[in-house]
């Protein structure tokens, strides 16, 4: 069963990579690159972060499919652990992208300021 599960993970990760590559391909000409990067990072995080199911000895399962399965097929909906993992993973990816965006904005403004100062002299 372990070998089958590894094969299933490989197929799943390959599919996610194809999905992210096609998303990048269709969004490559967007004017706002930060939005493209944010969408792709959020998609990668929620699709690839593993989570534990309800059984303790069960192997890790991708977070978003587990959340969707629990919401649709389980009587009580998604477990708090899975919901919290999804929220923290998405929030963490958003925070990382926000920090990178702020750093890039500061660097871009410094570059523009240096360019305008050198034009004055």
C-alpha positions in Angstrom: 0.0 0.0 0.0 2.9 2.4 0.7 4.2 2.0 -2.9 0.7 2.7 -4.3 0.3 5.8 -2.1 3.7 7.1 -3.3 2.7 6.6 -6.9 -0.6 8.4 -6.2 1.3 11.3 -4.7 3.6 11.5 -7.7 0.7 11.6 -10.1 -1.1 14.2 -8.0 2.1 16.4 -7.7 2.6 16.0 -11.5 -1.0 17.2 -12.1 -0.6 20.1 -9.8 2.7 21.1 -11.6 0.9 21.0 -14.9 -2.0 23.0 -13.5 0.4 25.7 -12.1 2.4 25.8 -15.3 -0.7 26.3 -17.4 -1.9 29.0 -15.0 1.4 30.7 -15.3 1.3 30.4 -19.1 -2.2 32.0 -19.4 -1.4 34.7 -16.9 2.1 35.6 -18.2 1.0 38.8 -20.0 -0.9 40.3 -17.0 0.1 43.8 -16.2 0.0 43.1 -12.5 2.7 40.4 -12.0 2.2 40.5 -8.2 -1.4 39.3 -8.6 -0.3 36.5 -10.8 2.4 35.4 -8.3 -0.1 35.7 -5.4 -2.7 33.5 -7.2 -0.1 30.9 -8.2 1.5 30.8 -4.8 -1.9 30.4 -3.1 -2.9 27.6 -5.5 0.4 25.8 -4.9 0.2 26.0 -1.2 -3.4 24.8 -0.8 -2.9 22.1 -3.3 0.4 20.7 -2.1 0.4 21.1 1.7 -0.2 17.7 3.2 -2.5 17.1 6.2 -3.4 14.2 8.3 -6.8 12.7 8.0 -9.0 11.5 10.8 -7.1 8.2 11.3 -3.9 8.7 13.2 -1.8 6.1 11.3 -3.1 7.3 7.9 -0.5 8.8 5.5 -0.7 12.5 4.7 -3.3 13.6 2.2 -3.3 16.8 0.2 -5.0 19.5 2.2 -7.5 21.0 -0.3 -8.9 17.6 -1.6 -9.2 16.4 2.0 -11.1 19.6 3.0 -13.4 19.3 0.0 -14.0 15.6 0.7 -14.9 16.3 4.3 -17.2 19.1 3.4 -19.1 17.1 0.9 -19.2 13.6 2.3 -18.9 13.8 6.0 -21.9 14.6 8.2 -20.3 17.2 10.4 -18.3 18.9 7.6 -14.6 19.5 7.7 -12.8 18.8 11.0 -11.4 21.8 12.8 -7.8 20.5 12.3 -8.2 20.4 8.5 -10.0 23.8 8.4 -7.3 25.4 10.5 -4.5 23.9 8.5 -6.1 25.3 5.3 -6.6 28.7 6.8 -3.1 28.9 8.2 -1.5 27.6 5.0 -3.3 30.1 2.8 -2.7 32.9 5.3 0.9 32.1 5.5 1.3 32.1 1.7 -0.5 35.4 1.6 1.8 36.9 4.3 4.9 35.7 2.5 3.6 37.2 -0.7 2.7 40.5 1.1 6.2 40.7 2.6 7.8 40.1 -0.8 5.6 42.6 -2.4 6.5 45.3 0.1 10.2 44.6 -0.3 9.9 44.8 -4.1 7.9 48.0 -3.9 10.5 49.6 -1.7 13.3 48.5 -4.0 11.4 49.8 -7.0 10.8 53.2 -5.5 14.5 53.5 -4.5 15.5 52.6 -8.0 13.1 55.3 -9.4 14.4 57.8 -6.9 18.0 57.2 -7.8 17.1 57.5 -11.5 15.4 60.8 -11.1 18.2 62.2 -8.9 20.8 61.2 -11.5 18.7 62.9 -14.2 18.8 66.2 -12.3 22.6 66.4 -12.3 
